[in-house]
Amino acid sequence: MELQGRTVRTPIDDEKIIELYWQRDERAIEETDVKYRKYLLTVAYNIIHDAPDGEECLNDTYLSAWNAMPPTKPSVLRAFLTTIMRRIAVNRYHIRLKKGNVPSEMTVSLSEVEACVPENEMDAYLLGRLISDYLRTLTERQRFIFMSRYYISNTVDRIAADLRVSRSTVNKELAFIRNGLREKLESEGYPV
């Protein structure tokens, strides 16, 4: 397809991209970039708020995906890549945080959810399991809002635009979700 003098490639489906990785075909990275570049850079930027660092995280994500497939064969490529990008960007965030204050949507979203997490030492695996159990009780829309805000670190405005609702509606749902999470943790014996 031609658009204002430049060629726009139509992304291929995820199964074909995964197959390219399994065949050790370098086109896998090209196709991943065509389909997921903008999304993955958004994930990185939400966490580290730095475009050059985001590009480095993107390259590291592609390398990690290349090294992981095979033997891993992800069932949902977007989720697989998001997990890799998030881990890399969060590591970069912590490095930058040690050097000084980091303007980041991740900092804002973590401060929101901080009030829901017990202050005492809690096993990270157990906390993750309890949060996962709680998320399974939510509607698909509520899970989307939670994951968008607290996993991908999207802004409230971005989530509202994605759902075509007001910022106020998203804030109300986030407050409801956080209160529910707090109640779940307290009912499991972890006072907040």
N, C-alpha and C positions, 0 to 999 in steps of 0.2 A: 504494500500500500504506500502511496506517495502522499506526503502531507507537507505543503509549503517547501518543496524542494528537498525534503529529506525522506528517507525510507523509514517507515514504521513497521516493525516486525510484529506479527501476531504470535503471542506466546503459545508454546506447545503445552499439552497437558502434563500434569505432574508425573503420571506413570511413565511417560516417555523420557522425561528428564531423569527420573530415578534409574531407568534402564541405561541411559547414557553413563551415569556414574558407575553402574555395575559393569559396564563394558570398558571402563576406564577411558572413556572418550572425553577429551577436553571440551567438547561442545556442551557438555553438561553444565559447566560453569557459565558459559555464554548464555545458555538458555535460562539458567537460574537468574542471571543478571537481567535478562530481558523481562522476565516475569515478576521478579521480586525485589529488584534494586530499590525502587522508590519506597516500598513498604519497609524494607529492612533498614534503610537509612533513616526513616521516620522513627523506627523503634530505637535506633542508636541515638538519634538527636534528642528524643524525649528523655533519655537517661543522662547523656553527657553534654548536651547543648554546645557541641563543637563540631562543625562540618568536617574539617580535616581529620579529627579523631574518628568521626563516624565513618569516613572512607576507609581508614585503617581497620576499624572493626568489621566493615563489610568484607574487606579482603581476607581478614582472619576467619570470618564466618565461612567464606567460600572454601578456604583451605581446610578448615575443620570438617566441613561437609564432605569434601573430597576424601579426606583421611578416614571418615566414618563409614562411607559407603563404598564397597562392602566393608565389613560384614553386616552393618545395620541396613535394614530396608524399611524406611519410615512408612507408616500407613498414611500420614498426613504431612506432606512435604513442607507446607507453610508453617505448621506448628513445630516441626523439627528444626527448620531454619530459624524461627523466632526464638526457640529455646537456646540455640547456639549463639545467636546475636545478642540476646539479652545477657547471657552469662559473660560474654566477652565485654560488652558495654558496661555491665555492672563492675567487672574487675577494673576496667579503665576508670570508671567513676570513683572507685575507692582509691586508686592511685592518685587521681587528681584531687580528691578530697583531703588526702594527707598533705597536699601542697598548699591548701587554702580553701576558701569558700567556693563552692561550685554552684553556679546558677543552673538548676535542673528541675524539670517537672517531676523527676523521681524524688527529689528532696521534698517537694510539696506533697506529693501523694503519700510518701512514707510518713510524713508528719500527721496526715489525716488519719491514717490507719493505726498509728502508734497508740492511740488511746484504747484500741481494741485488744492489744496484745499484752499479756501479763508482764508485769515488771520483773518478777522473779525469773531465775534461770529456768528455761524450759527446753526440753529436748527438741531440736529443730525438726527431726523426723516426726515426732508426735504432733507438734504444732502444725506441720504440713498436712498430716493425716486428718487432724480435726478441721482444718480449713477446707480440705477437699470434701470431707463428709458434709460440712455445712453448705458448700457450693452446690452439691448434688440436690439439696432441698430447694434451691432457688429456681426461678423460671429461667428459660433460655436468655431472655432479655436481661435479667438481673445478673446472670453469669457473664454475659457480654460486657455489661457496665463494669462489674468488678474486675474482670481480667483486663479490660481496656485501661482502666484507671490504675490498678495496683500491680499489674504484671507488665503491661506494655508502656505504662506511664503516659498515656494520652491525656491531653487537657480535657477539662469538662466541656469546653466549647467544641472540641473535635468529636467527643462522644455524642454531644447533642446534635451536631451536624450529621453524624453517621446515622443516628436514629430518627432524625427529622423531628426533634422535640426541643423544648426550651432548655436553656441552661438550668433554670430553676427546677424543672422536672428531674434532670439528671442529679442535681444536688440533693433533692429530696430522696431519690432512690438510693443514692450513695449513703445518706444518713441512715435510712432504713436498713440497708445491708450491713453497715458497720454495727448498728445496734443489735441486729440479729447475731452477728459474729461474736460480739461481746457476750451476749446471753448464752450462746453455745459454749464458749470457753468457760464461763462461770458455772454452767450446769455440769461441766466435766471436772470441776474442782480447781479451776485456774482463775482466781479472782483477778479482775483487772483494776 
